[in-house]
Amino acid sequence: MQLSRLKRVPCIAWCLALGVLCLIAWYVATPTFADAENSPHQVYRLEFHKASLLQRVAHPTHKMPYVVRLYRIEPKTLLGESAVVDLLFNGEVSWHLDPPLQFNKVYVGRDVLFENIPGECNEPAHVPSCSNYKH
């Protein structure tokens, strides 16, 4: 194809092609939401995102590659995000935030650990289900 033929292509066609390429790049690089789990007192939320196509290529040995994110529900705040981990037979969630196991940690399987997470029952007035705990 000659260069003169490329110059005849209207600008709108180039813009549309660039837009399509941007959408494809976004799709290939972005993890997709799969599932979520709330903490026992509904203060925190774990979100499980299937790894993006690029992340799957970078981790070919993972059977179920996921990215795990921890949010505070109100106000919605991202507290942490894991690297790409394999959750095949490795996705059990353990919340160690309140008595008797108050370690301020959240475990997802053996590969994901979120540390220094404030306990859910630090402010019992905001969480009615925490009234059973003595401070």
Contacts in CASP RR format, 6 or more apart in sequence:
PFRMAT RR
TARGET T0000
AUTHOR 0000-0000-0000
METHOD contacts of the structure
MODEL  1
MQLSRLKRVPCIAWCLALGVLCLIAWYVATPTFADAENSPHQVYRLEFHK
ASLLQRVAHPTHKMPYVVRLYRIEPKTLLGESAVVDLLFNGEVSWHLDPP
LQFNKVYVGRDVLFENIPGECNEPAHVPSCSNYKH
27 53 0 8 1.000
28 52 0 8 1.000
28 53 0 8 1.000
28 54 0 8 1.000
29 52 0 8 1.000
29 53 0 8 1.000
29 54 0 8 1.000
30 52 0 8 1.000
31 49 0 8 1.000
31 50 0 8 1.000
31 51 0 8 1.000
31 52 0 8 1.000
31 55 0 8 1.000
31 66 0 8 1.000
31 67 0 8 1.000
32 49 0 8 1.000
32 50 0 8 1.000
32 52 0 8 1.000
33 47 0 8 1.000
33 48 0 8 1.000
33 49 0 8 1.000
33 50 0 8 1.000
34 48 0 8 1.000
34 49 0 8 1.000
34 50 0 8 1.000
34 66 0 8 1.000
35 47 0 8 1.000
35 48 0 8 1.000
36 45 0 8 1.000
36 46 0 8 1.000
36 47 0 8 1.000
36 48 0 8 1.000
37 45 0 8 1.000
37 46 0 8 1.000
37 48 0 8 1.000
37 93 0 8 1.000
38 44 0 8 1.000
38 45 0 8 1.000
38 46 0 8 1.000
38 73 0 8 1.000
39 45 0 8 1.000
39 46 0 8 1.000
39 95 0 8 1.000
39 97 0 8 1.000
39 106 0 8 1.000
39 120 0 8 1.000
40 95 0 8 1.000
40 98 0 8 1.000
40 120 0 8 1.000
40 129 0 8 1.000
41 98 0 8 1.000
41 120 0 8 1.000
41 121 0 8 1.000
41 127 0 8 1.000
41 129 0 8 1.000
41 130 0 8 1.000
42 73 0 8 1.000
42 127 0 8 1.000
42 129 0 8 1.000
43 72 0 8 1.000
43 73 0 8 1.000
43 74 0 8 1.000
43 119 0 8 1.000
43 120 0 8 1.000
43 127 0 8 1.000
44 70 0 8 1.000
44 71 0 8 1.000
44 72 0 8 1.000
44 73 0 8 1.000
44 79 0 8 1.000
44 95 0 8 1.000
44 97 0 8 1.000
44 106 0 8 1.000
44 117 0 8 1.000
44 120 0 8 1.000
45 70 0 8 1.000
45 71 0 8 1.000
45 72 0 8 1.000
45 73 0 8 1.000
46 68 0 8 1.000
46 69 0 8 1.000
46 70 0 8 1.000
46 71 0 8 1.000
46 93 0 8 1.000
46 106 0 8 1.000
46 108 0 8 1.000
47 68 0 8 1.000
47 69 0 8 1.000
47 70 0 8 1.000
47 71 0 8 1.000
48 66 0 8 1.000
48 67 0 8 1.000
48 68 0 8 1.000
48 87 0 8 1.000
49 66 0 8 1.000
49 67 0 8 1.000
49 68 0 8 1.000
49 69 0 8 1.000
50 65 0 8 1.000
50 66 0 8 1.000
51 59 0 8 1.000
51 62 0 8 1.000
51 65 0 8 1.000
51 66 0 8 1.000
51 67 0 8 1.000
51 84 0 8 1.000
55 65 0 8 1.000
55 67 0 8 1.000
55 84 0 8 1.000
56 62 0 8 1.000
56 65 0 8 1.000
58 84 0 8 1.000
59 65 0 8 1.000
59 84 0 8 1.000
59 86 0 8 1.000
61 86 0 8 1.000
62 84 0 8 1.000
62 85 0 8 1.000
62 86 0 8 1.000
62 88 0 8 1.000
63 86 0 8 1.000
63 88 0 8 1.000
64 86 0 8 1.000
64 87 0 8 1.000
64 88 0 8 1.000
65 84 0 8 1.000
65 85 0 8 1.000
65 86 0 8 1.000
65 87 0 8 1.000
66 84 0 8 1.000
66 85 0 8 1.000
66 86 0 8 1.000
66 87 0 8 1.000
67 81 0 8 1.000
67 82 0 8 1.000
67 83 0 8 1.000
67 84 0 8 1.000
67 85 0 8 1.000
68 81 0 8 1.000
68 82 0 8 1.000
68 85 0 8 1.000
68 108 0 8 1.000
68 112 0 8 1.000
69 78 0 8 1.000
69 80 0 8 1.000
69 81 0 8 1.000
69 82 0 8 1.000
70 78 0 8 1.000
70 79 0 8 1.000
70 80 0 8 1.000
70 81 0 8 1.000
70 106 0 8 1.000
70 114 0 8 1.000
70 117 0 8 1.000
71 77 0 8 1.000
71 78 0 8 1.000
71 79 0 8 1.000
72 79 0 8 1.000
79 114 0 8 1.000
79 117 0 8 1.000
80 114 0 8 1.000
82 108 0 8 1.000
82 111 0 8 1.000
82 112 0 8 1.000
85 108 0 8 1.000
85 111 0 8 1.000
85 112 0 8 1.000
86 111 0 8 1.000
87 108 0 8 1.000
87 109 0 8 1.000
90 109 0 8 1.000
90 110 0 8 1.000
90 111 0 8 1.000
91 108 0 8 1.000
91 109 0 8 1.000
92 107 0 8 1.000
92 108 0 8 1.000
92 109 0 8 1.000
93 106 0 8 1.000
93 107 0 8 1.000
93 108 0 8 1.000
93 109 0 8 1.000
94 106 0 8 1.000
94 107 0 8 1.000
94 108 0 8 1.000
94 109 0 8 1.000
95 106 0 8 1.000
96 102 0 8 1.000
96 103 0 8 1.000
96 104 0 8 1.000
96 105 0 8 1.000
96 106 0 8 1.000
96 107 0 8 1.000
97 103 0 8 1.000
97 104 0 8 1.000
97 105 0 8 1.000
97 106 0 8 1.000
97 117 0 8 1.000
97 118 0 8 1.000
97 119 0 8 1.000
97 120 0 8 1.000
98 119 0 8 1.000
98 120 0 8 1.000
98 121 0 8 1.000
98 130 0 8 1.000
98 133 0 8 1.000
99 121 0 8 1.000
99 133 0 8 1.000
102 119 0 8 1.000
104 115 0 8 1.000
104 116 0 8 1.000
104 117 0 8 1.000
104 118 0 8 1.000
104 119 0 8 1.000
105 113 0 8 1.000
105 114 0 8 1.000
105 115 0 8 1.000
105 117 0 8 1.000
106 113 0 8 1.000
106 114 0 8 1.000
106 117 0 8 1.000
107 113 0 8 1.000
120 127 0 8 1.000
120 130 0 8 1.000
121 127 0 8 1.000
121 130 0 8 1.000
121 133 0 8 1.000
121 135 0 8 1.000
124 130 0 8 1.000
124 131 0 8 1.000
124 133 0 8 1.000
124 135 0 8 1.000
END
